[in-house]
Amino acid sequence: MAPPDGAGGAPAATARLHDRYDIHFETPAPELRLPNAPAYTVDDTKSLGTQSFALVPDPKLPTRTHLIGDIRKLQNIGLLTPLDIGVVDWPKEARRCLVMIYERPAGGRLVTSLDQTIPSIGEDDILRRFFVPIITTLKDMFGENLTHRGIRPTNLLFRDAGQRTILLGDCLAAAPGANQPFAWETIEGATCGIQGRGEGMPSDDLYALGVTILFLYFGSNPAAGLSDAQILDRKLTRGSFATLVGERRLPTTLGELCRGLLTDDPRERWTTGDIELWMTGRGFMLKQQSNAKRSTRPFEVSGESFYTAKTLAHGLARQGDRAITAVTGRLLQVWLERSLADKERLAAVEVAGAHSEDSARNAVQDARTIARVVMALDPDGPIRYRGAATMVSGIGPSLAAVLMEGSDIKPFAEMLLGRLPQFWIAVQIDQRPENASLAKRFDGLRRLLEDTRPGFGIERLVYELNPTLRCLSPMVDSHHVVEMYELLPALERAVVAGEAKGLPVDRHIAAFLGHRFKGSEDAALIKLAQSDGAGRVLALLQILARLQGERGPESLPALAALFSKQVAPAVDQYRNRKTRAEISARLGRVSKNGNLVELLNSVDNQAERTNDATMFKRARIQFSRSRKYLAALDTDDSNVQSDGIEAGASVAVGLSSVLACATVIIALFVLGGF
């Protein structure tokens, strides 16, 4: 087996990736780190003039590495793009970790912390040096249905030492939006859990760009001094522009731009097309922003007053399970109809609470009703269920983070079983063509979740929703297995280390294989749920033997030795004692070669099984004949005995008659003499 990257001749504090990049863990690059990924210096052994660095994302958090191919295809010089990506031994965590190699920007970052202040940048300089290049890059990304989800001052770099060419930083090392400061997220993003902000839309990136422009002009964080809760509360009640600008003045041009980018209604927020018209001045008219409908009278919940559907939704979500009275009572519908005069929200809320009067209600059903009503009131917001809050596209990263951190998975399972993603899709104001297929996909995921057999369930769901997620089985987690062919070497090392003593499979390995095989091995996976021990062992051996046959490695002695012991129930299924002895002897020889294919053929050879079955059938027939023959012999013996008894009885009767006659004659003779 080939040594893993990082093993071999390199020093202990250095790992080599793909026989090219030497990552120096003893030489960090703190000015290039991300909130979830430390940075280290790198030597490119094949391009000595290139300065590189590596990011090592937190192994307990999800990433967006499934987009790396799409990002590379852009070939956009305004976007920091990985030169390479792979897995190496990371001494700090005593495990193997994902590393991402980038060319080192000569001008460094704009700022390394939002607490930093910089000299205020003028309007013309902002537009020329920052805004235009960033918009050009974003337009390329949007054209390929990609979002950046990481636009912020701490993620702006300069390609050149003179800091003339701006560069958008990494967008792959974390879940979408997970590294974004609270103020840089829209109201909808800010109400999500950090891992659940989702891929978002172009409008999310443009909003973050608007906040970044304020930072550049003011020279500091526009939300400095405000807590996250205060930022969200003020955005909800005053609007984002008023919250972030406050009493400060902006030049007319920047003021127009920032108002357009920071509009809270995503349907009214400026698009790249609006921006192009504004920049060229070709008859562009500022959009008249419509304020959210405000009620004539507030809706009261636990002493708080709410005047809009969005603020009420946020308030109800904060109440948790206690909100059931407010969402199921007639007062909410009356308020929507008379005070807010919003027929659309009223109709959606009525559908959301349609089953709230069910006599079989329980706590889970009540929680789902609350979640549906909150979505009906605020369709742009996330799914909020029992403390979990996520956009539909953020369910995958949220689920992965919960499993990796060992947190409570129950809210997400109940969310999916209750078809809350489908309801979120149904209440969207803008129904897109892809919504129907998205709802259908969640129907399929729900069926997977309901299937409790190995290879399915919540474990299968997390791999379906995170296509490049590593296998989270404790047996191989530290080996960072992403591709199927990486599983066998990891299992081999786990067996050698004593981390896999029994059958080397658990629910995560089964689910990981089920997803990567794309259903072609579901029949074998289903056998893993059988009570028949032989069936389980052979099902797993079939899958692993296929992997070894397709992509190696050539020898897996530890796994083969383990399986040679585990297949004993399968050997015992053979009827012929001589055959069992031959197979057992053969297993001992084959296991030393470490070839799972030969091992499988040795214990599960169809020709041998057919021959064994044929011989057994013949033996049964012969046995049946022998029994009949012995039974016939028993019958003949009984007949002989019966005839003897009858003959003896006849002789006895004859002798008795003769004796009787003789006695009579003698008696007459004696009497006659008298």
Buried (B, 14 or more C-beta within 10 A) or exposed (E): BEEBBBEEEBEEEBBBBEEBBBBBBEEBBEEBBBBBBBBBBBBBEEEEEEEBBBBBBBBEBBBBBEBBEEBEEBEBEBBBBBBBBBBBBBBEEEBBBBBBBBBBBBBBBBBBEBEBEEEEBBBEEBBEBBBBBBBEBBBBBBEEEBBBBBBBBBBBBBBEEEBEBBBBBBBBBBBBBBBBBBBBBBBBBBBBBBBBBBBBBBBBBBBBBBBBBBBBBBEBBBBEEBEEEEBBBBBBEEBBBEBBBEEEEBEEBBBBBBBBBBBBBBEEBBBBEBBEBBBEEEEBEEBEBEEBBEBEEBBEBEEEEBBBBBBBBBBBBBBBEEBBEBBBEEEBBEBBBEBBEBEBBBEBBBBBBEEBEEEEBEEEBBBBBBBBBBBBBBBBBBBBBBEBBBBBBBBBBBBBBBBBEEEEBEBBBBBBEBBBBBBBBBBEEEEEEEBEEBBEBBEEBBEBBEEEBBBBBBBBBBBBBBEBBBBBBEBBBBBBBBEBBBBBBBBBBBBEEEBBEEBBBBBBBBBBBBBBBEEEBBEBBBBBBBEEBBBBBBBBBBBBBBBBEEEBBEBBBBBBBBBBEBBBBBBEBBBBEEBBEBBBEBBEEBBEBBBBBBBBBBBBBEEBBEBBEEBBEEEEEEEEEEEEEEEEEEEEEEEEEEEEEEEEEEEEEEEEEEEEEEEEEEEEEEEEEE
